[in-house]
Amino acid sequence: MKEKKVSPLKGINAWRSIRSGFWFLPAVMVFLAIVLSLGTVLIDETWPELGRLHGWRWVFYRGGADGARAVLSTIATSMITVAGVVFSITMLILTLASSQLGPRLLQNFRKDTLTQILLGAFTATFIFCLLVLRTVYGENDDAFVPSISVAVSILLALIDLGLLIFYIHHVSLLIEADQMVNRVDQDLRQAIRRTAGLKSKFKARSCEEQLNRPGPEEKHGFAITAGKSGYVQVIDLQALLKKAEEADGVFRLECRVGEFLFPHKTLVQIMTEAEPKPEFAEDVRNDFVLDEVRTPEQDLEFIIKQLVEIAIRALSSSRNDTFTALTCIDKLAASLREFSEVEMPACLPDFKGVIRLIIDPITFSDYVETAFNQIRQFGYDNPAVVRRMLERITDVG
């Protein structure tokens, strides 16, 4: 049986989905806390005299079993309580962001690393104290007191306190509209740079040359359908180009990243000289990632529309926030200038220069329309918005 190959971009897309969730980093930190608790308790059991070394006694816990239980119980209780408060604050931020900036921006908040670290730190400290607490036993001289483990739990509590103070400062910045605009703009710039990196791997070539170059006899032409519904999240162009070269044919993409497809919708038109193998269609279909939501991995239009949505909501009668809209226009114009130098070619050749893959990339005119059309419609009666758009378009021109 032939082993089913998985596109590397599918793995990257899956990793992005996992990484943007609230559970991943806290789960990793909880696992590390379990390992740390086992390690410190093992040290306490193997070398109990370490906690009583002269000159280091001030570092480690020097009380009895009852005191150790009280310290560990207090830290564990306070950590899980604060973790609940942090979770409540996070939910409040998500609610405010959804109502004021738009629901499509929630993933930008979910992938905030500091929030994930803070939730993980409090939960991990709670688990650490709980596991160390179960090892404390006995009374007076017969008691086992893991002095090093108790000292580590106190240190973790102090670190968590510092993280909490920094998180309060971080939250005050996170809910600012300008900070959110900057975050989306950074994602947009990174997506444009990924497009630039992808373009550098291919030789730009005009599609008109396809008509003048000798190519394979198109004896076998057929279409490969999506097979299921969903948004196109990722297209592995390199894998498709390699398959087209191996089949000595030409592939024409009939969809674009971010487009919603039905099961019967055509993904790619195949024109090849040799009749492909039965599993060929499934191999080609594996180079496309379809799911229920749009993602910013390759979808430039999706990120652009996030900035557009912020601007449109700022121009609504309920908010009337002209300055936020002007900031969005500035960011869109700056990214438009950068995109003008990295626009993907429509035809991609193989290493011999023969065009093998014809795509439908986002063009400069598509970018301009997506970025400014809706803002123009909603801000036509706002002189400041109209003037700023004209200024920025002139600058880009």
Residue pairs with C-beta under 8 A, 6 or more apart in sequence:
2 279
4 286
5 283
5 286
6 286
7 234
7 236
7 239
7 286
7 287
7 289
8 236
9 234
9 235
9 236
9 287
9 289
9 297
10 234
10 236
10 286
10 289
12 234
12 297
13 233
13 234
13 289
13 295
13 297
16 295
16 297
17 295
18 24
19 111
20 107
20 110
20 111
21 110
22 90
22 110
22 115
22 116
22 119
24 116
25 113
25 116
25 117
25 119
25 120
26 116
26 119
26 120
26 123
26 124
27 120
28 120
29 117
29 120
29 121
29 123
29 124
30 120
30 123
30 124
30 127
32 124
33 124
33 125
33 127
33 128
33 131
34 127
34 128
34 131
36 128
36 152
37 127
37 128
37 131
37 132
37 149
38 131
40 132
40 146
40 148
40 149
40 152
41 131
41 132
41 135
41 146
41 149
43 50
43 148
44 50
44 51
44 135
44 144
44 146
44 147
44 148
44 149
45 144
45 146
50 56
50 60
50 148
51 57
51 60
51 61
51 62
51 145
51 147
51 148
51 151
52 60
52 62
52 147
59 151
60 147
60 148
60 150
60 151
61 67
61 68
61 71
61 145
61 147
61 148
61 150
61 151
61 154
62 147
63 71
63 145
64 140
64 143
64 145
65 136
65 137
65 138
65 139
65 143
65 144
65 145
66 139
68 136
68 145
68 146
68 147
68 150
69 133
69 136
71 150
71 153
71 154
72 129
72 130
72 132
72 133
72 136
72 150
72 153
73 129
73 133
75 125
75 129
75 153
75 154
75 156
75 157
76 125
76 126
76 129
76 130
76 133
78 157
79 122
79 123
79 125
79 126
79 129
79 157
79 160
80 122
80 123
80 126
82 122
82 160
82 164
83 119
83 122
83 123
83 126
86 115
86 118
86 119
86 122
86 164
86 167
87 119
89 171
90 109
90 115
90 119
93 109
93 171
93 174
93 175
94 106
94 109
94 110
96 175
97 105
97 106
97 109
97 175
97 180
98 105
98 106
100 177
100 313
100 319
101 177
101 180
101 309
101 310
101 313
102 306
102 309
102 310
102 313
104 302
104 305
104 306
104 309
105 180
105 184
105 306
105 309
105 310
108 180
108 183
108 184
108 187
108 306
109 115
109 174
112 174
114 166
114 167
114 170
115 167
117 163
118 163
118 164
118 167
121 156
121 159
121 160
121 163
122 160
124 156
125 153
125 156
125 157
125 160
128 152
128 153
128 156
129 153
132 146
132 149
132 150
132 153
135 144
135 146
135 149
136 143
136 144
136 145
136 146
137 143
137 144
138 144
173 179
174 180
177 310
177 314
177 321
177 324
177 327
178 324
178 327
180 310
181 307
181 310
181 324
181 327
181 328
181 331
182 331
184 303
184 306
184 307
184 310
184 331
185 307
185 331
185 334
185 335
187 296
187 303
187 306
188 300
188 303
188 304
188 307
188 331
188 335
189 335
189 338
191 296
191 297
191 298
191 299
191 300
191 303
192 300
192 335
192 338
192 339
192 342
193 342
194 298
195 300
195 339
195 342
195 344
196 341
196 342
198 237
198 344
199 342
199 343
199 344
199 345
201 238
202 237
202 241
202 345
202 348
202 349
203 348
203 349
203 353
204 345
205 345
205 347
205 348
205 349
205 353
205 355
206 347
207 346
207 347
207 355
207 358
209 347
209 355
210 250
210 347
210 355
210 358
213 354
213 355
215 250
215 354
215 355
216 248
216 249
216 250
216 271
216 272
216 273
217 273
218 249
218 250
218 271
218 272
218 273
219 272
219 273
219 275
220 249
220 270
220 271
220 272
220 273
220 274
220 275
220 276
221 269
221 270
221 271
221 272
222 269
222 270
223 254
223 266
223 267
223 268
223 269
223 270
224 266
224 267
224 268
224 270
224 281
224 284
224 285
225 263
225 264
225 265
225 266
225 267
226 255
226 261
226 262
226 263
226 264
226 265
226 266
226 267
226 285
226 288
226 290
227 263
227 285
228 263
228 290
229 260
229 261
229 262
229 263
229 290
230 260
230 261
230 290
230 291
230 292
231 258
231 259
231 260
231 261
231 290
231 291
231 292
231 293
231 294
232 255
232 256
232 257
232 258
232 259
232 260
232 261
232 288
232 289
232 290
233 257
233 289
233 290
233 291
233 294
233 295
233 297
233 298
233 299
234 257
234 288
234 289
234 295
234 297
234 298
235 253
235 255
235 257
235 287
235 288
235 289
235 298
236 287
236 288
237 348
237 357
237 359
239 287
240 251
240 253
240 268
240 284
240 287
240 357
241 251
241 348
241 350
241 356
241 357
243 251
243 280
243 283
243 284
243 287
244 250
244 251
244 272
244 350
244 356
244 357
245 350
245 356
247 270
247 272
247 274
247 276
247 280
248 272
248 273
248 274
249 270
249 271
249 272
249 273
249 274
249 356
250 271
250 272
250 355
250 356
250 357
250 358
251 268
251 269
251 270
251 271
251 284
251 356
251 357
251 358
252 268
252 269
252 271
252 358
253 267
253 268
253 357
253 358
253 359
253 360
254 265
254 266
254 267
254 268
254 269
254 360
255 261
255 265
255 266
255 267
255 268
255 288
255 360
256 360
256 361
256 362
257 298
257 299
258 294
258 299
258 301
258 302
261 267
261 290
267 284
267 285
267 288
268 284
270 276
270 284
294 302
295 302
296 302
296 303
300 339
300 362
300 367
301 362
301 366
301 370
304 332
304 335
304 367
304 370
304 371
305 370
307 328
307 331
307 332
307 371
308 328
308 332
308 370
308 371
308 374
308 375
310 324
310 328
311 324
311 325
311 328
311 329
311 375
311 378
311 379
312 374
312 375
312 378
313 319
314 321
314 322
314 323
314 324
314 325
314 328
315 321
315 322
315 325
315 375
315 378
315 379
315 382
315 385
316 378
322 382
322 384
322 385
325 375
325 379
325 382
325 385
326 384
326 385
326 388
328 375
329 372
329 375
329 385
329 388
329 389
329 392
330 388
330 392
332 371
332 372
332 392
333 371
333 392
333 393
333 395
333 396
336 364
336 367
336 368
336 371
336 396
337 395
337 396
339 364
339 367
340 364
340 396
343 361
343 362
343 363
343 364
344 359
344 361
344 362
345 361
346 358
346 359
346 360
346 361
347 355
347 357
347 358
347 359
348 355
348 356
348 357
348 358
348 359
349 355
349 356
350 356
368 393
372 389
372 393
375 385
375 389
376 386
376 389
379 385
379 386
379 389
380 386
